[in-house]
Amino acid sequence: MANEIVIAQTTIDNEDQARALARGAVESKLAAGVHIDAPITAVYWWKNEVETAQEWRISYMTTTDRLPQLEAWLSEKHPYDVPQWITLPVTGGSEAYLSWVVEETTRD
């Protein structure tokens, strides 16, 4: 179904870059809104080593219609070789909020 709501997430190791990725997506109408979580600790495998890093989680509220453009935009802007990119379906919520997400991500 067109315009289903999703939350797309990535992480980055710099708060200023997190803010830039958030603002750029909203200004481009790729996301209606973005949440940046306080620093989290990431533990992961990278090049045969266990790494630990401080990161900021960025959650984009968008639609399935805008998701491909958001993913392509983020791929160009994100400095990581392999950035986290996951999407979570929104299975419910207030009709007013869900309508707002659709309205704000629709190009004029």
MITOR-906519 format. One record per residue: chain; x, y, z of N, C-alpha, C, CB in turn; residue number from 1; residue in one letter. Coordinates in Angstrom, 3 decimals. Glycine has a CB too. Example, Ala and Ser with C-alpha at 12.3 -4.5 7.8 and 13.67 -1.06 7.14 Angstrom:
2
cadena: A; nxx: 13.190; nyy: -5.690; nzz: 7.800; caxx: 12.300; cayy: -4.500; cazz: 7.800; cxx: 13.200; cyy: -3.300; czz: 7.800; cbxx: 11.308; cbyy: -4.473; cbzz: 9.046; num: 1; residuo: A
cadena: A; nxx: 12.850; nyy: -2.250; nzz: 7.080; caxx: 13.670; cayy: -1.060; cazz: 7.140; cxx: 12.900; cyy: 0.030; czz: 7.870; cbxx: 14.084; cbyy: -0.598; cbzz: 5.725; num: 2; residuo: S
This chain:
108
cadena: A; nxx: 0.841; nyy: -1.187; nzz: 0.000; caxx: 0.000; cayy: 0.000; cazz: 0.000; cxx: 0.883; cyy: 1.245; czz: 0.000; cbxx: -0.955; cbyy: 0.001; cbzz: 1.221; num: 1; residuo: M
cadena: A; nxx: 0.548; nyy: 2.216; nzz: -0.792; caxx: 1.328; cayy: 3.449; cazz: -0.891; cxx: 1.233; cyy: 4.244; czz: 0.406; cbxx: 0.845; cbyy: 4.303; cbzz: -2.079; num: 2; residuo: A
cadena: A; nxx: 2.292; nyy: 4.922; nzz: 0.699; caxx: 2.367; cayy: 5.823; cazz: 1.845; cxx: 2.174; cyy: 5.155; czz: 3.194; cbxx: 1.359; cbyy: 6.884; cbzz: 1.695; num: 3; residuo: N
cadena: A; nxx: 2.637; nyy: 3.926; nzz: 3.331; caxx: 2.695; cayy: 3.337; cazz: 4.656; cxx: 3.828; cyy: 4.022; czz: 5.410; cbxx: 2.902; cbyy: 1.783; cbzz: 4.589; num: 4; residuo: E
cadena: A; nxx: 3.696; nyy: 4.134; nzz: 6.708; caxx: 4.690; cayy: 4.833; cazz: 7.520; cxx: 5.751; cyy: 3.841; czz: 7.976; cbxx: 4.025; cbyy: 5.528; cbzz: 8.742; num: 5; residuo: I
cadena: A; nxx: 7.002; nyy: 4.267; nzz: 7.919; caxx: 8.123; cayy: 3.476; cazz: 8.406; cxx: 9.051; cyy: 4.372; czz: 9.210; cbxx: 8.882; cbyy: 2.804; cbzz: 7.235; num: 6; residuo: V
cadena: A; nxx: 9.815; nyy: 3.733; nzz: 10.071; caxx: 10.907; cayy: 4.396; cazz: 10.767; cxx: 12.182; cyy: 3.767; czz: 10.232; cbxx: 10.789; cbyy: 4.254; cbzz: 12.345; num: 7; residuo: I
cadena: A; nxx: 13.037; nyy: 4.594; nzz: 9.670; caxx: 14.314; cayy: 4.133; cazz: 9.131; cxx: 15.415; cyy: 4.608; czz: 10.075; cbxx: 14.549; cbyy: 4.664; cbzz: 7.665; num: 8; residuo: A
cadena: A; nxx: 16.380; nyy: 3.734; nzz: 10.350; caxx: 17.413; cayy: 4.079; cazz: 11.324; cxx: 18.818; cyy: 3.878; czz: 10.781; cbxx: 17.236; cbyy: 3.260; cbzz: 12.575; num: 9; residuo: Q
cadena: A; nxx: 19.695; nyy: 4.755; nzz: 11.244; caxx: 21.118; cayy: 4.628; cazz: 11.016; cxx: 21.823; cyy: 5.109; czz: 12.275; cbxx: 21.574; cbyy: 5.434; cbzz: 9.754; num: 10; residuo: T
cadena: A; nxx: 23.126; nyy: 4.950; nzz: 12.316; caxx: 23.934; cayy: 5.462; cazz: 13.419; cxx: 25.137; cyy: 6.182; czz: 12.845; cbxx: 24.377; cbyy: 4.320; cbzz: 14.376; num: 11; residuo: T
cadena: A; nxx: 25.712; nyy: 7.059; nzz: 13.664; caxx: 26.915; cayy: 7.798; cazz: 13.268; cxx: 27.692; cyy: 8.167; czz: 14.522; cbxx: 26.553; cbyy: 9.075; cbzz: 12.439; num: 12; residuo: I
cadena: A; nxx: 29.000; nyy: 8.333; nzz: 14.389; caxx: 29.856; cayy: 8.531; cazz: 15.558; cxx: 30.132; cyy: 9.992; czz: 15.917; cbxx: 31.146; cbyy: 7.845; cbzz: 15.331; num: 13; residuo: D
cadena: A; nxx: 29.314; nyy: 10.903; nzz: 15.411; caxx: 29.556; cayy: 12.309; cazz: 15.649; cxx: 28.213; cyy: 13.036; czz: 15.758; cbxx: 30.431; cbyy: 12.917; cbzz: 14.522; num: 14; residuo: N
cadena: A; nxx: 28.000; nyy: 13.753; nzz: 16.854; caxx: 26.710; cayy: 14.418; cazz: 17.072; cxx: 26.423; cyy: 15.490; czz: 16.017; cbxx: 26.677; cbyy: 15.047; cbzz: 18.460; num: 15; residuo: E
cadena: A; nxx: 27.428; nyy: 16.259; nzz: 15.629; caxx: 27.209; cayy: 17.284; cazz: 14.608; cxx: 26.790; cyy: 16.668; czz: 13.282; cbxx: 28.469; cbyy: 18.119; cbzz: 14.417; num: 16; residuo: D
cadena: A; nxx: 27.410; nyy: 15.544; nzz: 12.918; caxx: 27.017; cayy: 14.859; cazz: 11.679; cxx: 25.608; cyy: 14.292; czz: 11.808; cbxx: 28.017; cbyy: 13.730; cbzz: 11.337; num: 17; residuo: Q
cadena: A; nxx: 25.248; nyy: 13.810; nzz: 12.991; caxx: 23.891; cayy: 13.304; cazz: 13.209; cxx: 22.880; cyy: 14.422; czz: 12.976; cbxx: 23.740; cbyy: 12.723; cbzz: 14.640; num: 18; residuo: A
cadena: A; nxx: 23.179; nyy: 15.592; nzz: 13.519; caxx: 22.274; cayy: 16.735; cazz: 13.337; cxx: 22.183; cyy: 17.134; czz: 11.859; cbxx: 22.752; cbyy: 17.938; cbzz: 14.182; num: 19; residuo: R
cadena: A; nxx: 23.309; nyy: 17.099; nzz: 11.160; caxx: 23.311; cayy: 17.449; cazz: 9.739; cxx: 22.502; cyy: 16.439; czz: 8.921; cbxx: 24.752; cbyy: 17.524; cbzz: 9.211; num: 20; residuo: A
cadena: A; nxx: 22.650; nyy: 15.149; nzz: 9.219; caxx: 21.888; cayy: 14.117; cazz: 8.507; cxx: 20.400; cyy: 14.234; czz: 8.812; cbxx: 22.394; cbyy: 12.713; cbzz: 8.884; num: 21; residuo: L
cadena: A; nxx: 20.064; nyy: 14.628; nzz: 10.019; caxx: 18.659; cayy: 14.813; cazz: 10.390; cxx: 18.068; cyy: 16.016; czz: 9.663; cbxx: 18.520; cbyy: 14.990; cbzz: 11.915; num: 22; residuo: A
cadena: A; nxx: 18.732; nyy: 17.133; nzz: 9.780; caxx: 18.215; cayy: 18.366; cazz: 9.181; cxx: 18.121; cyy: 18.260; czz: 7.655; cbxx: 19.105; cbyy: 19.552; cbzz: 9.567; num: 23; residuo: R
cadena: A; nxx: 19.130; nyy: 17.697; nzz: 7.029; caxx: 19.119; cayy: 17.566; cazz: 5.579; cxx: 17.963; cyy: 16.736; czz: 5.071; cbxx: 20.400; cbyy: 16.967; cbzz: 5.113; num: 24; residuo: G
cadena: A; nxx: 17.646; nyy: 15.664; nzz: 5.777; caxx: 16.532; cayy: 14.804; cazz: 5.360; cxx: 15.198; cyy: 15.517; czz: 5.508; cbxx: 16.521; cbyy: 13.511; cbzz: 6.174; num: 25; residuo: A
cadena: A; nxx: 15.040; nyy: 16.286; nzz: 6.585; caxx: 13.785; cayy: 17.015; cazz: 6.792; cxx: 13.667; cyy: 18.145; czz: 5.771; cbxx: 13.705; cbyy: 17.580; cbzz: 8.238; num: 26; residuo: V
cadena: A; nxx: 14.755; nyy: 18.895; nzz: 5.568; caxx: 14.717; cayy: 19.986; cazz: 4.591; cxx: 14.404; cyy: 19.474; czz: 3.188; cbxx: 16.049; cbyy: 20.737; cbzz: 4.585; num: 27; residuo: E
cadena: A; nxx: 14.846; nyy: 18.271; nzz: 2.873; caxx: 14.606; cayy: 17.677; cazz: 1.557; cxx: 13.261; cyy: 16.974; czz: 1.460; cbxx: 15.703; cbyy: 16.702; cbzz: 1.229; num: 28; residuo: S
cadena: A; nxx: 12.486; nyy: 17.013; nzz: 2.529; caxx: 11.179; cayy: 16.336; cazz: 2.605; cxx: 11.288; cyy: 14.824; czz: 2.422; cbxx: 10.238; cbyy: 16.903; cbzz: 1.552; num: 29; residuo: K
cadena: A; nxx: 12.449; nyy: 14.279; nzz: 2.785; caxx: 12.632; cayy: 12.832; cazz: 2.753; cxx: 12.115; cyy: 12.205; czz: 4.038; cbxx: 14.110; cbyy: 12.478; cbzz: 2.545; num: 30; residuo: L
cadena: A; nxx: 12.024; nyy: 12.998; nzz: 5.085; caxx: 11.482; cayy: 12.556; cazz: 6.373; cxx: 10.649; cyy: 13.695; czz: 6.940; cbxx: 12.628; cbyy: 12.135; cbzz: 7.373; num: 31; residuo: A
cadena: A; nxx: 9.565; nyy: 13.352; nzz: 7.620; caxx: 8.731; cayy: 14.366; cazz: 8.252; cxx: 9.377; cyy: 14.860; czz: 9.535; cbxx: 7.331; cbyy: 13.812; cbzz: 8.539; num: 32; residuo: A
cadena: A; nxx: 10.049; nyy: 13.970; nzz: 10.217; caxx: 10.721; cayy: 14.303; cazz: 11.462; cxx: 11.803; cyy: 13.285; czz: 11.729; cbxx: 9.728; cbyy: 14.363; cbzz: 12.634; num: 33; residuo: G
cadena: A; nxx: 12.712; nyy: 13.655; nzz: 12.606; caxx: 13.847; cayy: 12.797; cazz: 12.926; cxx: 14.115; cyy: 12.876; czz: 14.428; cbxx: 15.113; cbyy: 13.210; cbzz: 12.110; num: 34; residuo: V
cadena: A; nxx: 14.419; nyy: 11.742; nzz: 15.017; caxx: 14.874; cayy: 11.702; cazz: 16.404; cxx: 16.338; cyy: 11.315; czz: 16.413; cbxx: 14.027; cbyy: 10.709; cbzz: 17.255; num: 35; residuo: H
cadena: A; nxx: 17.101; nyy: 12.002; nzz: 17.251; caxx: 18.494; cayy: 11.650; cazz: 17.474; cxx: 18.607; cyy: 11.221; czz: 18.923; cbxx: 19.466; cbyy: 12.845; cbzz: 17.141; num: 36; residuo: I
cadena: A; nxx: 18.977; nyy: 9.960; nzz: 19.130; caxx: 19.126; cayy: 9.445; cazz: 20.488; cxx: 20.472; cyy: 9.862; czz: 21.060; cbxx: 18.984; cbyy: 7.912; cbzz: 20.509; num: 37; residuo: D
cadena: A; nxx: 20.486; nyy: 10.029; nzz: 22.378; caxx: 21.727; cayy: 10.334; cazz: 23.096; cxx: 22.767; cyy: 9.267; czz: 22.778; cbxx: 21.479; cbyy: 10.420; cbzz: 24.632; num: 38; residuo: A
cadena: A; nxx: 24.019; nyy: 9.579; nzz: 23.025; caxx: 25.053; cayy: 8.593; cazz: 22.673; cxx: 24.736; cyy: 7.203; czz: 23.224; cbxx: 26.413; cbyy: 9.050; cbzz: 23.194; num: 39; residuo: P
cadena: A; nxx: 24.960; nyy: 6.229; nzz: 22.370; caxx: 24.801; cayy: 4.822; cazz: 22.728; cxx: 26.148; cyy: 4.142; czz: 22.519; cbxx: 23.670; cbyy: 4.129; cbzz: 21.877; num: 40; residuo: I
cadena: A; nxx: 26.320; nyy: 3.005; nzz: 23.122; caxx: 27.542; cayy: 2.238; cazz: 22.916; cxx: 27.255; cyy: 1.133; czz: 21.919; cbxx: 28.079; cbyy: 1.657; cbzz: 24.252; num: 41; residuo: T
cadena: A; nxx: 28.047; nyy: 1.088; nzz: 20.875; caxx: 27.915; cayy: 0.052; cazz: 19.854; cxx: 29.080; cyy: -0.924; czz: 19.990; cbxx: 27.873; cbyy: 0.674; cbzz: 18.423; num: 42; residuo: A
cadena: A; nxx: 28.772; nyy: -2.199; nzz: 19.967; caxx: 29.786; cayy: -3.253; cazz: 19.989; cxx: 29.509; cyy: -4.119; czz: 18.766; cbxx: 29.749; cbyy: -4.102; cbzz: 21.344; num: 43; residuo: V
cadena: A; nxx: 30.519; nyy: -4.300; nzz: 17.910; caxx: 30.277; cayy: -4.973; cazz: 16.644; cxx: 31.578; cyy: -5.535; czz: 16.067; cbxx: 29.624; cbyy: -4.008; cbzz: 15.647; num: 44; residuo: Y
cadena: A; nxx: 31.425; nyy: -6.479; nzz: 15.153; caxx: 32.563; cayy: -7.013; cazz: 14.410; cxx: 32.889; cyy: -6.069; czz: 13.272; cbxx: 32.271; cbyy: -8.440; cbzz: 13.876; num: 45; residuo: W
cadena: A; nxx: 34.172; nyy: -5.784; nzz: 13.066; caxx: 34.617; cayy: -5.016; cazz: 11.909; cxx: 36.034; cyy: -5.444; czz: 11.566; cbxx: 34.544; cbyy: -3.481; cbzz: 12.183; num: 46; residuo: W
cadena: A; nxx: 36.194; nyy: -5.970; nzz: 10.375; caxx: 37.491; cayy: -6.423; cazz: 9.876; cxx: 38.169; cyy: -7.389; czz: 10.854; cbxx: 38.399; cbyy: -5.222; cbzz: 9.616; num: 47; residuo: K
cadena: A; nxx: 37.397; nyy: -8.415; nzz: 11.235; caxx: 37.872; cayy: -9.499; cazz: 12.108; cxx: 38.256; cyy: -9.063; czz: 13.513; cbxx: 39.043; cbyy: -10.157; cbzz: 11.481; num: 48; residuo: N
cadena: A; nxx: 37.747; nyy: -7.940; nzz: 13.958; caxx: 38.000; cayy: -7.446; cazz: 15.308; cxx: 36.671; cyy: -7.042; czz: 15.943; cbxx: 38.997; cbyy: -6.246; cbzz: 15.289; num: 49; residuo: E
cadena: A; nxx: 36.580; nyy: -7.189; nzz: 17.264; caxx: 35.430; cayy: -6.662; cazz: 17.979; cxx: 35.738; cyy: -5.211; czz: 18.315; cbxx: 35.111; cbyy: -7.501; cbzz: 19.269; num: 50; residuo: V
cadena: A; nxx: 34.877; nyy: -4.323; nzz: 17.854; caxx: 35.052; cayy: -2.883; cazz: 18.059; cxx: 34.007; cyy: -2.369; czz: 19.039; cbxx: 34.955; cbyy: -2.118; cbzz: 16.715; num: 51; residuo: E
cadena: A; nxx: 34.333; nyy: -1.299; nzz: 19.722; caxx: 33.392; cayy: -0.595; cazz: 20.586; cxx: 33.465; cyy: 0.881; czz: 20.227; cbxx: 33.709; cbyy: -0.833; cbzz: 22.110; num: 52; residuo: T
cadena: A; nxx: 32.303; nyy: 1.501; nzz: 20.044; caxx: 32.277; cayy: 2.907; cazz: 19.650; cxx: 31.079; cyy: 3.608; czz: 20.274; cbxx: 32.239; cbyy: 3.043; cbzz: 18.117; num: 53; residuo: A
cadena: A; nxx: 31.199; nyy: 4.902; nzz: 20.420; caxx: 30.079; cayy: 5.735; cazz: 20.842; cxx: 29.406; cyy: 6.244; czz: 19.572; cbxx: 30.548; cbyy: 6.927; cbzz: 21.774; num: 54; residuo: Q
cadena: A; nxx: 28.089; nyy: 6.078; nzz: 19.504; caxx: 27.355; cayy: 6.503; cazz: 18.323; cxx: 26.048; cyy: 7.179; czz: 18.720; cbxx: 27.080; cbyy: 5.310; cbzz: 17.403; num: 55; residuo: E
cadena: A; nxx: 25.472; nyy: 7.907; nzz: 17.767; caxx: 24.160; cayy: 8.510; cazz: 17.908; cxx: 23.237; cyy: 7.798; czz: 16.942; cbxx: 24.195; cbyy: 10.053; cbzz: 17.640; num: 56; residuo: W
cadena: A; nxx: 22.082; nyy: 7.350; nzz: 17.431; caxx: 21.095; cayy: 6.683; cazz: 16.581; cxx: 20.174; cyy: 7.749; czz: 15.995; cbxx: 20.277; cbyy: 5.608; cbzz: 17.386; num: 57; residuo: R
cadena: A; nxx: 19.965; nyy: 7.679; nzz: 14.690; caxx: 19.105; cayy: 8.621; cazz: 13.988; cxx: 17.903; cyy: 7.838; czz: 13.464; cbxx: 19.874; cbyy: 9.350; cbzz: 12.820; num: 58; residuo: I
cadena: A; nxx: 16.706; nyy: 8.264; nzz: 13.860; caxx: 15.468; cayy: 7.600; cazz: 13.435; cxx: 14.653; cyy: 8.567; czz: 12.580; cbxx: 14.636; cbyy: 7.115; cbzz: 14.669; num: 59; residuo: S
cadena: A; nxx: 14.427; nyy: 8.175; nzz: 11.342; caxx: 13.682; cayy: 8.997; cazz: 10.384; cxx: 12.247; cyy: 8.518; czz: 10.301; cbxx: 14.342; cbyy: 8.957; cbzz: 8.989; num: 60; residuo: Y
cadena: A; nxx: 11.278; nyy: 9.421; nzz: 10.443; caxx: 9.871; cayy: 9.101; cazz: 10.228; cxx: 9.539; cyy: 9.462; czz: 8.782; cbxx: 8.937; cbyy: 9.868; cbzz: 11.245; num: 61; residuo: M
cadena: A; nxx: 9.189; nyy: 8.440; nzz: 8.004; caxx: 8.951; cayy: 8.674; cazz: 6.591; cxx: 7.904; cyy: 7.692; czz: 6.074; cbxx: 10.260; cbyy: 8.547; cbzz: 5.789; num: 62; residuo: T
cadena: A; nxx: 7.734; nyy: 7.683; nzz: 4.764; caxx: 6.767; cayy: 6.779; cazz: 4.131; cxx: 7.504; cyy: 5.798; czz: 3.235; cbxx: 5.710; cbyy: 7.573; cbzz: 3.315; num: 63; residuo: T
cadena: A; nxx: 6.827; nyy: 4.719; nzz: 2.900; caxx: 7.420; cayy: 3.750; cazz: 1.978; cxx: 7.661; cyy: 4.388; czz: 0.611; cbxx: 6.511; cbyy: 2.511; cbzz: 1.836; num: 64; residuo: T
cadena: A; nxx: 6.848; nyy: 5.370; nzz: 0.237; caxx: 7.049; cayy: 6.059; cazz: -1.042; cxx: 8.367; cyy: 6.835; czz: -1.067; cbxx: 5.882; cbyy: 7.011; cbzz: -1.318; num: 65; residuo: D
cadena: A; nxx: 8.749; nyy: 7.427; nzz: 0.041; caxx: 9.956; cayy: 8.253; cazz: 0.111; cxx: 11.194; cyy: 7.461; czz: 0.512; cbxx: 9.748; cbyy: 9.381; cbzz: 1.087; num: 66; residuo: R
cadena: A; nxx: 11.005; nyy: 6.246; nzz: 1.002; caxx: 12.109; cayy: 5.452; cazz: 1.527; cxx: 13.251; cyy: 5.246; czz: 0.526; cbxx: 11.593; cbyy: 4.118; cbzz: 1.971; num: 67; residuo: L
cadena: A; nxx: 12.995; nyy: 4.898; nzz: -0.736; caxx: 14.115; cayy: 4.721; cazz: -1.668; cxx: 14.950; cyy: 5.987; czz: -1.846; cbxx: 13.593; cbyy: 4.274; cbzz: -3.014; num: 68; residuo: P
cadena: A; nxx: 14.295; nyy: 7.148; nzz: -1.901; caxx: 15.028; cayy: 8.404; cazz: -2.047; cxx: 15.828; cyy: 8.721; czz: -0.786; cbxx: 14.062; cbyy: 9.554; cbzz: -2.362; num: 69; residuo: Q
cadena: A; nxx: 15.250; nyy: 8.450; nzz: 0.380; caxx: 15.961; cayy: 8.678; cazz: 1.632; cxx: 17.191; cyy: 7.784; czz: 1.718; cbxx: 15.037; cbyy: 8.431; cbzz: 2.832; num: 70; residuo: L
cadena: A; nxx: 17.030; nyy: 6.522; nzz: 1.354; caxx: 18.160; cayy: 5.593; cazz: 1.398; cxx: 19.275; cyy: 6.032; czz: 0.437; cbxx: 17.691; cbyy: 4.167; cbzz: 1.050; num: 71; residuo: E
cadena: A; nxx: 18.919; nyy: 6.450; nzz: -0.760; caxx: 19.928; cayy: 6.905; cazz: -1.729; cxx: 20.620; cyy: 8.171; czz: -1.231; cbxx: 19.280; cbyy: 7.163; cbzz: -3.108; num: 72; residuo: A
cadena: A; nxx: 19.857; nyy: 9.091; nzz: -0.682; caxx: 20.412; cayy: 10.338; cazz: -0.145; cxx: 21.384; cyy: 10.048; czz: 0.991; cbxx: 19.285; cbyy: 11.267; cbzz: 0.345; num: 73; residuo: W
cadena: A; nxx: 20.962; nyy: 9.167; nzz: 1.910; caxx: 21.816; cayy: 8.834; cazz: 3.051; cxx: 23.086; cyy: 8.123; czz: 2.591; cbxx: 21.052; cbyy: 7.955; cbzz: 4.056; num: 74; residuo: L
cadena: A; nxx: 22.966; nyy: 7.277; nzz: 1.605; caxx: 24.130; cayy: 6.571; cazz: 1.084; cxx: 25.190; cyy: 7.548; czz: 0.570; cbxx: 23.710; cbyy: 5.614; cbzz: -0.033; num: 75; residuo: S
cadena: A; nxx: 24.750; nyy: 8.636; nzz: -0.042; caxx: 25.680; cayy: 9.660; cazz: -0.534; cxx: 26.290; cyy: 10.474; czz: 0.594; cbxx: 24.971; cbyy: 10.589; cbzz: -1.499; num: 76; residuo: E
cadena: A; nxx: 25.518; nyy: 10.750; nzz: 1.640; caxx: 25.936; cayy: 11.664; cazz: 2.701; cxx: 26.676; cyy: 10.992; czz: 3.852; cbxx: 24.744; cbyy: 12.368; cbzz: 3.239; num: 77; residuo: K
cadena: A; nxx: 26.425; nyy: 9.709; nzz: 4.082; caxx: 26.964; cayy: 9.024; cazz: 5.263; cxx: 28.434; cyy: 8.666; czz: 5.042; cbxx: 26.141; cbyy: 7.747; cbzz: 5.579; num: 78; residuo: H
cadena: A; nxx: 29.302; nyy: 8.965; nzz: 6.019; caxx: 30.731; cayy: 8.706; cazz: 5.835; cxx: 31.169; cyy: 7.259; czz: 6.081; cbxx: 31.498; cbyy: 9.592; cbzz: 6.735; num: 79; residuo: P
cadena: A; nxx: 30.338; nyy: 6.425; nzz: 6.680; caxx: 30.737; cayy: 5.049; cazz: 6.967; cxx: 30.838; cyy: 4.219; czz: 5.682; cbxx: 29.739; cbyy: 4.400; cbzz: 7.937; num: 80; residuo: Y
cadena: A; nxx: 31.736; nyy: 3.246; nzz: 5.677; caxx: 31.815; cayy: 2.298; cazz: 4.562; cxx: 30.540; cyy: 1.472; czz: 4.472; cbxx: 33.036; cbyy: 1.372; cbzz: 4.720; num: 81; residuo: D
cadena: A; nxx: 30.051; nyy: 1.023; nzz: 5.625; caxx: 28.839; cayy: 0.206; cazz: 5.695; cxx: 27.954; cyy: 0.766; czz: 6.815; cbxx: 29.185; cbyy: -1.315; cbzz: 5.946; num: 82; residuo: V
cadena: A; nxx: 27.188; nyy: 1.811; nzz: 6.516; caxx: 26.332; cayy: 2.369; cazz: 7.574; cxx: 25.178; cyy: 1.421; czz: 7.898; cbxx: 25.780; cbyy: 3.748; cbzz: 7.152; num: 83; residuo: P
cadena: A; nxx: 24.790; nyy: 1.446; nzz: 9.160; caxx: 23.579; cayy: 0.712; cazz: 9.529; cxx: 22.420; cyy: 1.349; czz: 8.778; cbxx: 23.334; cbyy: 0.730; cbzz: 11.090; num: 84; residuo: Q
cadena: A; nxx: 21.551; nyy: 0.513; nzz: 8.218; caxx: 20.328; cayy: 1.003; cazz: 7.577; cxx: 19.275; cyy: -0.057; czz: 7.768; cbxx: 20.544; cbyy: 1.325; cbzz: 6.054; num: 85; residuo: W
cadena: A; nxx: 18.336; nyy: 0.227; nzz: 8.644; caxx: 17.225; cayy: -0.691; cazz: 8.870; cxx: 15.925; cyy: 0.097; czz: 8.823; cbxx: 17.375; cbyy: -1.436; cbzz: 10.230; num: 86; residuo: I
cadena: A; nxx: 14.861; nyy: -0.597; nzz: 8.485; caxx: 13.551; cayy: 0.035; cazz: 8.495; cxx: 12.605; cyy: -0.788; czz: 9.353; cbxx: 12.997; cbyy: 0.189; cbzz: 7.058; num: 87; residuo: T
cadena: A; nxx: 11.756; nyy: -0.071; nzz: 10.057; caxx: 10.789; cayy: -0.690; cazz: 10.951; cxx: 9.394; cyy: -0.248; czz: 10.535; cbxx: 11.074; cbyy: -0.319; cbzz: 12.437; num: 88; residuo: L
cadena: A; nxx: 8.487; nyy: -1.185; nzz: 10.291; caxx: 7.134; cayy: -0.784; cazz: 9.904; cxx: 6.402; cyy: -0.178; czz: 11.101; cbxx: 6.344; cbyy: -1.992; cbzz: 9.344; num: 89; residuo: P
cadena: A; nxx: 5.600; nyy: 0.811; nzz: 10.830; caxx: 4.729; cayy: 1.391; cazz: 11.850; cxx: 3.376; cyy: 0.728; czz: 11.660; cbxx: 4.636; cbyy: 2.979; cbzz: 11.737; num: 90; residuo: V
cadena: A; nxx: 2.948; nyy: -0.012; nzz: 12.658; caxx: 1.711; cayy: -0.783; cazz: 12.523; cxx: 0.510; cyy: -0.103; czz: 13.158; cbxx: 1.889; cbyy: -2.141; cbzz: 13.132; num: 91; residuo: T
cadena: A; nxx: 0.721; nyy: 1.055; nzz: 13.743; caxx: -0.382; cayy: 1.785; cazz: 14.346; cxx: 0.092; cyy: 3.144; czz: 14.809; cbxx: -0.985; cbyy: 1.001; cbzz: 15.512; num: 92; residuo: G
cadena: A; nxx: -0.831; nyy: 3.944; nzz: 15.271; caxx: -0.519; cayy: 5.282; cazz: 15.757; cxx: -1.708; cyy: 6.182; czz: 15.550; cbxx: 0.718; cbyy: 5.854; cbzz: 15.057; num: 93; residuo: G
cadena: A; nxx: -1.570; nyy: 7.401; nzz: 16.034; caxx: -2.691; cayy: 8.329; cazz: 15.875; cxx: -2.834; cyy: 8.699; czz: 14.405; cbxx: -2.491; cbyy: 9.603; cbzz: 16.745; num: 94; residuo: S
cadena: A; nxx: -4.056; nyy: 8.756; nzz: 13.955; caxx: -4.332; cayy: 9.092; cazz: 12.559; cxx: -3.778; cyy: 10.473; czz: 12.220; cbxx: -5.846; cbyy: 9.043; cbzz: 12.280; num: 95; residuo: E
cadena: A; nxx: -3.861; nyy: 11.406; nzz: 13.167; caxx: -3.350; cayy: 12.758; cazz: 12.917; cxx: -1.840; cyy: 12.738; czz: 12.688; cbxx: -3.693; cbyy: 13.689; cbzz: 14.096; num: 96; residuo: A
cadena: A; nxx: -1.111; nyy: 11.975; nzz: 13.508; caxx: 0.346; cayy: 11.909; cazz: 13.355; cxx: 0.728; cyy: 11.222; czz: 12.054; cbxx: 0.979; cbyy: 11.171; cbzz: 14.540; num: 97; residuo: Y
cadena: A; nxx: 0.106; nyy: 10.104; nzz: 11.766; caxx: 0.419; cayy: 9.366; cazz: 10.546; cxx: 0.106; cyy: 10.200; czz: 9.302; cbxx: -0.361; cbyy: 8.048; cbzz: 10.507; num: 98; residuo: L
cadena: A; nxx: -0.978; nyy: 10.935; nzz: 9.330; caxx: -1.324; cayy: 11.820; cazz: 8.213; cxx: -0.294; cyy: 12.930; czz: 8.066; cbxx: -2.724; cbyy: 12.422; cbzz: 8.412; num: 99; residuo: S
cadena: A; nxx: 0.186; nyy: 13.448; nzz: 9.188; caxx: 1.211; cayy: 14.495; cazz: 9.174; cxx: 2.484; cyy: 13.989; czz: 8.502; cbxx: 1.519; cbyy: 14.972; cbzz: 10.609; num: 100; residuo: W
cadena: A; nxx: 2.900; nyy: 12.749; nzz: 8.815; caxx: 4.098; cayy: 12.191; cazz: 8.186; cxx: 3.923; cyy: 12.128; czz: 6.677; cbxx: 4.405; cbyy: 10.791; cbzz: 8.746; num: 101; residuo: V
cadena: A; nxx: 2.784; nyy: 11.662; nzz: 6.228; caxx: 2.517; cayy: 11.586; cazz: 4.782; cxx: 2.530; cyy: 12.985; czz: 4.172; cbxx: 1.151; cbyy: 10.893; cbzz: 4.507; num: 102; residuo: V
cadena: A; nxx: 1.838; nyy: 13.911; nzz: 4.799; caxx: 1.740; cayy: 15.286; cazz: 4.277; cxx: 3.127; cyy: 15.931; czz: 4.163; cbxx: 0.829; cbyy: 16.146; cbzz: 5.188; num: 103; residuo: E
cadena: A; nxx: 3.947; nyy: 15.770; nzz: 5.173; caxx: 5.261; cayy: 16.440; cazz: 5.190; cxx: 6.275; cyy: 15.816; czz: 4.261; cbxx: 5.815; cbyy: 16.436; cbzz: 6.576; num: 104; residuo: E
cadena: A; nxx: 6.054; nyy: 14.594; nzz: 3.835; caxx: 7.006; cayy: 13.941; cazz: 2.936; cxx: 6.524; cyy: 13.925; czz: 1.486; cbxx: 7.264; cbyy: 12.520; cbzz: 3.402; num: 105; residuo: T
cadena: A; nxx: 5.408; nyy: 14.563; nzz: 1.234; caxx: 4.878; cayy: 14.647; cazz: -0.115; cxx: 5.456; cyy: 15.896; czz: -0.772; cbxx: 3.316; cbyy: 14.678; cbzz: -0.112; num: 106; residuo: T
cadena: A; nxx: 6.076; nyy: 15.705; nzz: -1.917; caxx: 6.657; cayy: 16.837; cazz: -2.653; cxx: 5.557; cyy: 17.761; czz: -3.138; cbxx: 7.505; cbyy: 16.345; cbzz: -3.848; num: 107; residuo: R
cadena: A; nxx: 5.825; nyy: 19.067; nzz: -3.100; caxx: 4.869; cayy: 20.066; cazz: -3.598; cxx: 4.877; cyy: 20.127; czz: -5.103; cbxx: 5.180; cbyy: 21.442; cbzz: -3.029; num: 108; residuo: D
